């Protein structure tokens, strides 16, 4: 029985497909962001005609489940992306803000349509001129109403933004003085 030299052992180990297939080297930020961007759970805020296009995006023809966003949650505590679709009136604005505040961090917002982005054609005392006056918006989708393809493109833009975030820095808490 022949004994292998240390060089032969290392060479056999270096090219072992079992080991190479089971080792992944990455940054923690990249891994956390990959998980976050591929498991977006939308909170649909369908306030007007854009809501019909939002519902169509979840149908089998457009299928946002390809992007991990098929789980439409109507509970803010289970959502991380608010999709504001339609005209936001001042009467509804406080309810939208309350739901936004109930969502856990990290959270993102998509303003879908001209009305949610800028008030649209409604320049009246009752219409909020853009949801960004109330909550921070990450992605704007133009159109009146925008097509489901535009919402899918907006979700892809949001995934690109999430991919670039520094996730771990926000998890490091400063020591609390007693």
C-alpha positions as CSV (number, residue, x, y, z in Angstrom):
1,X,0.0,0.0,0.0
2,X,1.4,3.3,-1.2
3,X,1.2,6.4,1.0
4,X,0.5,9.7,-0.6
5,X,2.8,12.7,-0.2
6,X,1.4,15.8,1.4
7,X,1.4,17.6,-2.0
8,X,-0.7,14.8,-3.5
9,X,-3.2,15.0,-0.7
10,X,-3.5,18.8,-1.1
11,X,-3.9,18.5,-4.8
12,X,-6.6,15.9,-4.4
13,X,-8.4,18.0,-1.8
14,X,-8.1,21.2,-3.9
15,X,-10.0,19.6,-6.8
16,X,-12.6,17.7,-4.8
17,X,-15.9,18.6,-6.4
18,X,-17.7,17.8,-3.2
19,X,-15.9,20.5,-1.3
20,X,-16.0,23.0,-4.1
21,X,-19.8,22.6,-4.4
22,X,-20.4,23.2,-0.7
23,X,-18.3,26.3,0.0
24,X,-19.6,29.8,-0.7
25,X,-17.6,32.9,0.1
26,X,-19.4,36.2,0.2
27,X,-19.9,39.3,2.2
28,X,-22.6,39.3,4.9
29,X,-24.2,42.5,3.3
30,X,-24.5,40.7,0.0
31,X,-26.1,37.6,1.5
32,X,-28.6,39.7,3.5
33,X,-29.5,41.9,0.6
34,X,-29.9,38.9,-1.7
35,X,-32.4,37.4,0.7
36,X,-34.3,40.7,1.1
37,X,-34.5,41.5,-2.6
38,X,-35.8,38.1,-3.5
39,X,-38.6,38.0,-0.8
40,X,-40.4,41.2,-1.1
41,X,-43.9,41.1,0.4
42,X,-46.0,43.9,-0.9
43,X,-48.7,45.8,1.0
44,X,-51.1,46.9,-1.7
45,X,-52.6,50.4,-1.1
46,X,-55.0,50.4,-4.1
47,X,-56.8,53.7,-3.8
48,X,-58.0,54.2,-7.4
49,X,-57.8,52.9,-10.9
50,X,-54.1,52.0,-10.6
51,X,-55.2,49.3,-8.2
52,X,-56.7,47.3,-11.1
53,X,-53.3,47.3,-12.8
54,X,-51.7,46.2,-9.5
55,X,-54.1,43.3,-9.3
56,X,-53.4,42.4,-12.9
57,X,-49.7,42.2,-12.1
58,X,-50.3,39.4,-9.6
59,X,-52.3,37.4,-12.2
60,X,-50.9,34.5,-14.1
61,X,-50.3,36.5,-17.2
62,X,-47.7,38.8,-15.6
63,X,-46.8,36.7,-12.6
64,X,-44.8,38.8,-10.1
65,X,-44.1,35.6,-8.2
66,X,-41.0,35.2,-10.5
67,X,-39.5,38.0,-8.4
68,X,-40.5,36.7,-5.0
69,X,-43.3,39.3,-4.6
70,X,-46.4,37.1,-5.0
71,X,-47.4,37.2,-1.4
72,X,-49.7,40.2,-1.2
73,X,-50.1,40.9,2.5
74,X,-53.0,43.0,3.8
75,X,-51.5,43.1,7.2
76,X,-48.8,45.9,7.5
77,X,-46.9,43.9,10.1
78,X,-46.2,41.2,7.5
79,X,-45.2,43.5,4.6
80,X,-42.0,45.3,3.6
81,X,-43.0,47.1,0.4
82,X,-45.9,49.4,0.3
83,X,-47.3,50.0,-3.3
84,X,-49.4,53.1,-3.3
85,X,-51.5,52.8,-6.4
86,X,-53.9,55.7,-7.1
87,X,-55.1,59.0,-5.9
88,X,-54.3,59.8,-2.3
89,X,-56.8,62.2,-0.7
90,X,-56.1,64.1,2.5
91,X,-58.9,62.1,4.1
92,X,-57.1,58.8,3.2
93,X,-53.6,60.2,3.9
94,X,-53.6,59.6,7.6
95,X,-54.7,56.0,7.1
96,X,-51.8,55.4,4.6
97,X,-49.4,57.0,7.1
98,X,-50.7,54.9,10.0
99,X,-50.2,51.7,7.9
100,X,-46.7,52.8,6.9
101,X,-45.8,53.3,10.5
102,X,-47.0,49.8,11.4
103,X,-44.7,48.2,8.8
104,X,-41.5,46.7,10.3
105,X,-38.1,47.9,9.2
106,X,-36.6,47.6,6.6
107,X,-39.4,48.9,4.4
108,X,-39.7,50.4,1.0
109,X,-42.4,52.3,-0.9
110,X,-43.4,52.3,-4.6
111,X,-45.5,55.2,-5.9
112,X,-47.5,53.7,-8.7
113,X,-49.1,56.1,-11.2
114,X,-49.3,59.8,-11.8
115,X,-51.7,60.4,-8.9
116,X,-49.6,58.7,-6.3
117,X,-46.4,60.3,-7.6
118,X,-47.6,63.9,-8.1
119,X,-51.3,64.2,-7.6
120,X,-52.0,63.5,-11.3
121,X,-54.6,65.7,-13.0
122,X,-56.2,66.5,-9.7
123,X,-55.1,69.9,-8.5
124,X,-57.7,70.3,-5.8
125,X,-57.8,71.1,-2.1
126,X,-58.7,67.4,-1.3
127,X,-55.9,65.7,-3.2
128,X,-52.4,65.1,-1.8
129,X,-49.9,66.2,-4.5
130,X,-47.7,63.1,-4.2
131,X,-47.3,60.5,-1.5
132,X,-43.7,61.6,-1.1
133,X,-45.0,64.5,1.0
134,X,-46.1,61.9,3.6
135,X,-43.8,59.0,3.4
136,X,-40.4,58.4,1.7
137,X,-40.7,56.9,-1.8
138,X,-38.0,54.6,-3.3
139,X,-39.4,54.0,-6.8
140,X,-41.7,56.1,-8.9
141,X,-43.7,54.5,-11.7
142,X,-45.2,56.9,-14.3
143,X,-48.4,56.5,-16.3
144,X,-52.1,56.9,-15.9
145,X,-52.6,54.1,-15.2
146,X,-49.3,52.4,-15.6
147,X,-49.3,48.9,-17.2
148,X,-48.4,45.8,-15.2
149,X,-45.1,45.7,-17.0
150,X,-44.2,49.1,-15.6
151,X,-44.8,47.8,-12.0
152,X,-42.6,44.8,-12.7
153,X,-39.9,47.1,-13.9
154,X,-40.4,49.2,-10.8
155,X,-40.0,46.0,-8.6
156,X,-36.7,45.3,-10.5
157,X,-35.5,48.8,-9.8
158,X,-36.3,48.4,-6.2
159,X,-34.4,45.1,-6.1
160,X,-31.4,46.9,-7.6
161,X,-31.6,49.5,-4.9
162,X,-31.9,46.9,-2.1
163,X,-28.9,45.1,-3.5
164,X,-26.7,48.2,-3.0
165,X,-27.8,48.9,0.6
166,X,-25.5,48.5,3.6
167,X,-27.7,46.1,5.7
168,X,-25.4,45.1,8.5
169,X,-24.4,48.7,9.4
170,X,-28.0,49.3,10.6
171,X,-28.0,46.1,12.7
172,X,-25.0,47.3,14.7
173,X,-26.4,49.2,17.6
174,X,-24.5,51.8,19.5
175,X,-24.0,50.9,23.2
176,X,-26.7,52.3,25.4
177,X,-25.5,54.2,28.4
178,X,-27.0,53.0,31.7
